[in-house]
């Protein structure tokens, strides 16, 4: 017995995350830990790439483009 094919299961992921994803929230948490004195200022070397990497990490849906030959 086969499982029926559901159209939603065959599609690629097309959701778009906002700017507050896991990398950004980790960077913000580390940022406040440094500002409040809970972490050493050396952690800025990790906080900046986390914030920048998380901000530009949104998932864009693919366009329906077909190659014509």
Secondary structure, DSSP 8 states (H G I E B T S, - for coil): ------HHHHS-------S--HHHHHHHHHHHHHHTTSS-GGGHHHHHHHHHHHHT-------------
